Amino acid sequence: MKKILVVGASGQIGTELVIGLRKRFGKDQVIASDIAPATQDKLANGPYEELDILDNDKLSEVVNKHKIEEVYLLAALLSATAEKNPGFAWKLNMDGLFNVLNLAKEGVIKKIFWPSSIAVFGPTTPKENTPQLTIMEPSTVYGISKLAGERWCEYYAKQYNVDVRSIRYPGLISYTSLPGGGTTDYAVDIFYSAKRGEKYNCFLSKDTPLPMMYMEDAINATINLMESPIDSIKIRSSYNLGGISFTPEQIYNEIRKTNPDFEIEYQPDFRQKIADSWPGSIDDSDAKNDWGWKGEFDLGKTCQIMLENVSVEG
């Protein structure tokens, strides 16, 4: 059985990806890692390594120790957080990727998953049904780093035959772990306010549409992409992945079907400008045609699951 390393395992995506991979391949085959010691019970049922992705020597040590064949590289500074520390965001997002790409170039590992984002698009990108190939002029540090990363992934694939695969994630919704400082975080935060019976102060305007996705769809898509035959992977930059597009007002109204007394107030901040530069909906026909992507969660089903499972205790 192959050994898999997940870097950035304590984050919003990483936590559930580790769970999904261990369920599929066995807990001992999936090594979770992050820059801090393991603090989440969900990661404690299998091997864990404390790892700073910028420490290339430690990365090589962990890969050799566990005989790693595949790396899922999730460590990154996200959009809103990256704007507050652009220099470090660029270093983390780019140098971490190079460290893993070079291990694959040297033949030490066989396959890489690296996530991109809708942040690669910009204000000049077509807003509706955004194509796979289109104008890409990102206006954030996070988006710039992801666009550069896409180009480097494609370069390593063409020049060195590195098997690197990628998805442009939309905003992700999950109750398992808290979001990590992205512009789409409101679509998770709003459920915590609803469960507490508090008014929610939304940092985006009510009519701002953004592509979103329930986390289970994202995890299934990620694993399916990585398990697809190599001949089916036609795009080596990053695949568009669409889910459900909605505005803050639409998700608010959906929540009120269950919580009719729930209130919201709109107080757009610096994240509004970021959101305005992103698409409202995504064309993911290449992912569907190449490796069979298909989402299962609509807005109603997502809201129902979140309201049933978000915990506000403690």
Rosetta blueprint (number, residue, H / E / L):
1 M L
2 K L
3 K L
4 I E
5 L E
6 V E
7 V E
8 G L
9 A L
10 S L
11 G L
12 Q H
13 I H
14 G H
15 T H
16 E H
17 L H
18 V H
19 I H
20 G H
21 L H
22 R H
23 K H
24 R H
25 F H
26 G L
27 K H
28 D H
29 Q H
30 V E
31 I E
32 A E
33 S E
34 D E
35 I L
36 A L
37 P L
38 A L
39 T L
40 Q L
41 D H
42 K H
43 L H
44 A L
45 N L
46 G L
47 P L
48 Y E
49 E E
50 E E
51 L L
52 D L
53 I L
54 L L
55 D L
56 N H
57 D H
58 K H
59 L H
60 S H
61 E H
62 V H
63 V H
64 N H
65 K H
66 H H
67 K L
68 I L
69 E L
70 E E
71 V E
72 Y E
73 L E
74 L L
75 A L
76 A L
77 L L
78 L L
79 S H
80 A H
81 T H
82 A H
83 E H
84 K H
85 N L
86 P H
87 G H
88 F H
89 A H
90 W H
91 K H
92 L H
93 N H
94 M H
95 D H
96 G H
97 L H
98 F H
99 N H
100 V H
101 L H
102 N H
103 L H
104 A H
105 K H
106 E L
107 G L
108 V L
109 I L
110 K L
111 K E
112 I E
113 F E
114 W L
115 P L
116 S E
117 S E
118 I H
119 A H
120 V H
121 F L
122 G L
123 P L
124 T L
125 T L
126 P L
127 K L
128 E L
129 N L
130 T E
131 P L
132 Q L
133 L L
134 T L
135 I L
136 M L
137 E L
138 P L
139 S L
140 T L
141 V H
142 Y H
143 G H
144 I H
145 S H
146 K H
147 L H
148 A H
149 G H
150 E H
151 R H
152 W H
153 C H
154 E H
155 Y H
156 Y H
157 A H
158 K H
159 Q H
160 Y H
161 N L
162 V L
163 D L
164 V E
165 R E
166 S L
167 I E
168 R E
169 Y E
170 P L
171 G E
172 L E
173 I E
174 S L
175 Y L
176 T L
177 S L
178 L L
179 P L
180 G L
181 G L
182 G L
183 T L
184 T L
185 D L
186 Y H
187 A H
188 V H
189 D H
190 I H
191 F H
192 Y H
193 S H
194 A H
195 K H
196 R H
197 G L
198 E L
199 K L
200 Y E
201 N E
202 C E
203 F L
204 L L
205 S L
206 K L
207 D L
208 T L
209 P L
210 L E
211 P E
212 M E
213 M E
214 Y E
215 M H
216 E H
217 D H
218 A H
219 I H
220 N H
221 A H
222 T H
223 I H
224 N H
225 L H
226 M H
227 E H
228 S L
229 P L
230 I H
231 D H
232 S H
233 I L
234 K L
235 I L
236 R L
237 S L
238 S L
239 Y E
240 N E
241 L L
242 G L
243 G L
244 I E
245 S E
246 F E
247 T L
248 P H
249 E H
250 Q H
251 I H
252 Y H
253 N H
254 E H
255 I H
256 R H
257 K L
258 T L
259 N L
260 P L
261 D L
262 F L
263 E L
264 I E
265 E E
266 Y E
267 Q L
268 P L
269 D L
270 F H
271 R H
272 Q H
273 K H
274 I H
275 A H
276 D H
277 S L
278 W L
279 P L
280 G L
281 S L
282 I E
283 D L
284 D L
285 S H
286 D H
287 A H
288 K H
289 N H
290 D H
291 W H
292 G L
293 W L
294 K L
295 G L
296 E L
297 F L
298 D L
299 L H
300 G H
301 K H
302 T H
303 C H
304 Q H
305 I H
306 M H
307 L H
308 E H
309 N H
310 V L
311 S L
312 V L
313 E L
314 G L
